[in-house]
Amino acid sequence: MNNYRNSFTEVYVILEHLEKEEYKKIPNKVIDAILKNRNTQYSYSLVDDIELRKQRMLPETKAILFNLFRDYLSTTEQKEKIIRMQREERRKNETEKQKVYDTNVFRTRKGNKL
């Protein structure tokens, strides 16, 4: 649970570095939830010389940032592309699950019914 609270702290620090116009695209209720759930005892800062994608951050932070980008900061075209990619990834995962957990008890094995 602490990782999530720490990740909200990281997200908040990153959001503070957004341009004002971008920051305003994120609903206040989302910002409030981030503020409410962050770990105020956890210290996080960005390194100025390193681009965001190369910054040290928790995996949960990356997931939250991805969702914030998809839902509030991306263009319509970017959002559609992301949704298509997510849909394809879910389809692939379901196909893999079906292969691993194939439980068709009604098929025959070597000509004999089960």
C-alpha positions as CSV (number, residue, x, y, z in Angstrom):
1,M,0.0,0.0,0.0
2,N,2.9,2.3,0.7
3,N,4.1,2.1,-2.9
4,Y,0.7,3.5,-4.0
5,R,1.0,6.4,-1.5
6,N,4.6,7.0,-2.6
7,S,3.5,6.9,-6.3
8,F,0.9,9.5,-5.7
9,T,3.6,11.7,-4.2
10,E,5.7,11.1,-7.3
11,V,2.8,11.9,-9.6
12,Y,2.1,15.1,-7.7
13,V,5.7,16.3,-8.1
14,I,5.6,15.5,-11.8
15,L,2.3,17.3,-12.3
16,E,3.7,20.4,-10.6
17,H,6.2,20.6,-13.5
18,L,3.4,20.7,-16.1
19,E,2.6,23.8,-18.0
20,K,-0.4,25.6,-16.5
21,E,-2.6,24.9,-19.5
22,E,-1.8,21.2,-19.3
23,Y,-2.3,21.0,-15.6
24,K,-5.7,22.6,-15.9
25,K,-6.9,19.8,-18.2
26,I,-6.8,17.4,-15.2
27,P,-10.0,17.7,-13.2
28,N,-9.8,19.1,-9.7
29,K,-11.3,16.0,-8.2
30,V,-8.4,13.9,-9.6
31,I,-5.8,16.4,-8.3
32,D,-7.6,16.3,-4.9
33,A,-7.5,12.5,-4.8
34,I,-3.8,12.5,-5.6
35,L,-3.2,15.1,-2.8
36,K,-5.3,13.2,-0.4
37,N,-3.6,9.8,-1.0
38,R,0.0,10.9,-1.3
39,N,2.6,10.1,1.3
40,T,3.7,13.4,2.7
41,Q,6.6,11.8,4.5
42,Y,8.1,10.5,1.2
43,S,10.5,12.9,-0.6
44,Y,10.7,12.8,-4.4
45,S,12.3,15.2,-6.9
46,L,13.0,15.3,-10.6
47,V,16.5,15.7,-12.0
48,D,16.4,18.7,-14.3
49,D,18.9,17.3,-16.8
50,I,17.0,14.0,-17.3
51,E,13.9,13.7,-19.5
52,L,10.8,12.4,-17.8
53,R,10.8,9.0,-19.3
54,K,14.3,8.4,-17.9
55,Q,13.6,9.6,-14.4
56,R,13.6,7.2,-11.5
57,M,10.0,6.4,-10.6
58,L,7.8,3.6,-9.3
59,P,6.0,1.3,-11.7
60,E,2.7,2.5,-10.1
61,T,3.7,6.1,-10.9
62,K,4.2,5.2,-14.6
63,A,0.7,3.5,-14.7
64,I,-1.0,6.6,-13.1
65,L,0.8,9.0,-15.4
66,F,-0.1,6.8,-18.4
67,N,-3.8,6.9,-17.4
68,L,-3.7,10.7,-16.8
69,F,-2.1,11.2,-20.2
70,R,-4.6,9.0,-21.9
71,D,-7.7,10.4,-20.2
72,Y,-6.8,14.2,-20.0
73,L,-3.7,15.2,-21.8
74,S,-3.6,13.3,-25.1
75,T,-5.0,14.5,-28.4
76,T,-8.0,12.7,-29.9
77,E,-5.7,10.8,-32.3
78,Q,-3.3,9.8,-29.5
79,K,-6.2,8.6,-27.3
80,E,-7.7,6.5,-30.1
81,K,-4.3,4.9,-30.8
82,I,-3.8,4.1,-27.1
83,I,-7.2,2.6,-26.9
84,R,-6.6,0.5,-30.0
85,M,-3.2,-0.7,-28.6
86,Q,-4.8,-1.6,-25.2
87,R,-7.6,-3.5,-26.9
88,E,-5.1,-5.5,-29.0
89,E,-3.0,-6.2,-25.9
90,R,-6.1,-7.4,-24.0
91,R,-7.0,-9.6,-27.0
92,K,-3.5,-11.1,-27.0
93,N,-3.6,-11.8,-23.3
94,E,-7.0,-13.5,-23.5
95,T,-5.7,-15.7,-26.3
96,E,-2.7,-16.7,-24.2
97,K,-4.9,-17.4,-21.2
98,Q,-7.1,-19.6,-23.4
99,K,-4.1,-21.6,-24.5
100,V,-2.8,-22.0,-21.0
101,Y,-6.1,-22.7,-19.2
102,D,-7.9,-24.6,-22.0
103,T,-10.7,-26.3,-20.0
104,N,-12.9,-27.7,-22.8
105,V,-14.1,-30.8,-21.0
106,F,-16.4,-31.8,-23.9
107,R,-13.8,-32.4,-26.6
108,T,-12.6,-35.9,-27.2
109,R,-9.1,-37.1,-26.5
110,K,-7.7,-39.6,-29.1
111,G,-11.2,-40.4,-30.3
112,N,-12.5,-41.2,-26.8
113,K,-15.0,-39.1,-25.1
114,L,-14.0,-37.7,-21.8
